[in-house]
Amino acid sequence: MTGEEIVSVHGGNSSGPKAHDSPHENIERRDEAGGNYTSVGGEQTQVSETPTLWMWVLTFVSGISGLLFGYDTGVISGALVVIAGDLGPAELSNQEKEFITAATSLGALIFSAFSGALADQIGRKRVIAIADVVFVAGAVIQAVAKSVWVMVVGRFVIGWGVGLASLIVPLYLAELSPAQYRGRMILINVLFITFGQVVAYAIGAGLTHVEAGWR
């Protein structure tokens, strides 16, 4: 249970009728994540609080995973065009390009299957932090790659981060947000993903004519 219940019974004593028989019964439930209060009794009312500043900060910070998700899935399309002979072959074959591109999807598929169980074991925030570290590790491997298969490994490692972030970040934001604001706070993560793709294309275009600029 994500909330705590506070039961207040007005009128009567311990020798009187049971709590649920009292006409003055008033039950308040507090949702700890969203700060929502609901009064259930003779008349049902609900008071909704807006997200706190700290909730918004956590939303934007966790959205960094979405930014990296979008960047790493978008950057490869521009990189493959200008890699040329930097990975050994004078020109990458279609099969090699397929391996490099598909490695990220494979890594994401495998690790997304375990991310939920991992989050239950160590917590949502730790999984998000691990995903960000994995993104950085995969980027470093790609930047120093001198062969096609090292590049494939780097893309595969990036896929681990994509798999972790794609499930846990929306889950974390959904649990963090008040019900009335849940959709728009999760939308921020989606915007971060698409913004990351735009950033990837912009950087790729800016470094097209730079030697080894794809790195």
SULFENBEL-V76012 format. One record per helix or strand. SS is the DSSP state (2 for helix, 1 for strand). FROM is the first residue (numbers start at 1). TO is the last residue. Records with the same first field share a line. If there is no record, write none. Layout:
SS->FROM-TO, FROM-TO
This chain:
1->3-9, 25-31, 36-41, 45-47
2->19-21, 53-82, 94-122, 124-144, 148-176, 179-206
